Amino acid sequence: MKTIAKRYDREARLYDLYEWLPEKLVFQKHRKRIFPELSGKILEVGVGTGNSLEYYTDKADVTGIDFSPKMLAQAQKKLNKLGKQNIKLMEGDIENLPFQDNTFDIVVTACVFCSVPNPIRGFKEVARVLKPNGKAVFLEHVKSNNWLIAFMQNLMNPLSVRIFGFNMNRDTRNNIEKGSLAVQKDKHLALGDIVRLFVCSK
Ligand SMILES: C[S@@+](CC[C@H](N)C(=O)[O-])C[C@H]1O[C@@H](n2cnc3c(N)ncnc32)[C@H](O)[C@@H]1O
């Protein structure tokens, strides 16, 4: 098992607790807006403890994957409580997706590419499994374009990787483009230019 997957396994039971504040202050309101709009055959990668699951409507036929079995187990508990029949969860690695080419209408992530070990390979896999007219939707935190904030993010990055398993300083837009996807929309949502919504096509 990859080191980062082990790290998420280790923190799975406490994840919702330490993410409570950023979730309430930053991410929840964006999930509430983004996820109900998604319909068709959807792949959510890095589903984690399932913080987005409640926002899917029954127009979405969702497969959620994660490479940490213990994060997935937390998500499964939430899914059982929600009782949604249109969502299924399974173990899988975004760098080697267990799906055929051109399978999904939408691939979506929330706060995932900060921790994917090889993000460019991950984006290439997203491009591969998307249908030709499909779209990829990434709600992600990234490295700021402000040099002082970026300097602080670089400084703190080794600590956040070691303790939590995520990077604070990923140049995600650049990685998306290197990963064979075209950015159609890049919206700054919160914390200046750190929390962003990318909508991409093949
Ligand atoms: C910061 S958590 C976010 C979880 C969830 N998306 C959310 O918004 O709360 C990142 C998740 O991505 C998963 N992840 C990271 N790299 C992955 C990969 N290569 N394949 C599958 N899942 C991955 C981790 O296991 C973890 O559950």
The ligand as an SDF file (V2000), in Angstrom:
LIG
                    3D

 27 29  0  0  0  0  0  0  0  0999 V2000
   -7.9870   15.4290    1.8890 C   0  0  0  0  0  0  0  0  0  0  0  0
   -8.8930   13.9540    1.6280 S   0  0  0  0  0  0  0  0  0  0  0  0
  -10.4060   14.5770    0.8880 C   0  0  0  0  0  0  0  0  0  0  0  0
  -11.5560   13.6100    1.0260 C   0  0  0  0  0  0  0  0  0  0  0  0
  -12.8750   14.0630    0.4000 C   0  0  0  0  0  0  0  0  0  0  0  0
  -12.7760   14.2140   -1.0340 N   0  0  0  0  0  0  0  0  0  0  0  0
  -13.3970   15.3220    1.0120 C   0  0  0  0  0  0  0  0  0  0  0  0
  -13.6400   16.2840    0.2890 O   0  0  0  0  0  0  0  0  0  0  0  0
  -13.5730   15.3530    2.2420 O   0  0  0  0  0  0  0  0  0  0  0  0
   -8.0330   13.2480    0.2340 C   0  0  0  0  0  0  0  0  0  0  0  0
   -8.5340   11.8580   -0.1080 C   0  0  0  0  0  0  0  0  0  0  0  0
   -7.9590   11.4880   -1.3700 O   0  0  0  0  0  0  0  0  0  0  0  0
   -7.5690   10.1300   -1.2940 C   0  0  0  0  0  0  0  0  0  0  0  0
   -6.5140    9.8970   -2.2880 N   0  0  0  0  0  0  0  0  0  0  0  0
   -5.3050   10.5060   -2.3810 C   0  0  0  0  0  0  0  0  0  0  0  0
   -4.6010   10.0040   -3.3990 N   0  0  0  0  0  0  0  0  0  0  0  0
   -5.3930    9.0550   -3.9790 C   0  0  0  0  0  0  0  0  0  0  0  0
   -5.2050    8.1760   -5.0790 C   0  0  0  0  0  0  0  0  0  0  0  0
   -4.0510    8.1240   -5.7690 N   0  0  0  0  0  0  0  0  0  0  0  0
   -6.2250    7.3560   -5.4110 N   0  0  0  0  0  0  0  0  0  0  0  0
   -7.3790    7.3550   -4.7090 C   0  0  0  0  0  0  0  0  0  0  0  0
   -7.6070    8.1410   -3.6340 N   0  0  0  0  0  0  0  0  0  0  0  0
   -6.6210    8.9940   -3.2790 C   0  0  0  0  0  0  0  0  0  0  0  0
   -7.0800    9.9620    0.1530 C   0  0  0  0  0  0  0  0  0  0  0  0
   -7.0690    8.6140    0.5540 O   0  0  0  0  0  0  0  0  0  0  0  0
   -8.1170   10.8010    0.9090 C   0  0  0  0  0  0  0  0  0  0  0  0
   -9.2380   10.0320    1.2970 O   0  0  0  0  0  0  0  0  0  0  0  0
  1  2  1  0
  2  3  1  0
  2 10  1  0
  3  4  1  0
  4  5  1  0
  5  6  1  0
  5  7  1  0
  7  8  2  0
  7  9  1  0
 10 11  1  0
 11 12  1  0
 11 26  1  0
 12 13  1  0
 13 14  1  0
 13 24  1  0
 14 15  1  0
 14 23  1  0
 15 16  2  0
 16 17  1  0
 17 18  1  0
 17 23  2  0
 18 19  1  0
 18 20  2  0
 20 21  1  0
 21 22  2  0
 22 23  1  0
 24 25  1  0
 24 26  1  0
 26 27  1  0
M  CHG  2   2   1   9  -1
M  END
$$$$
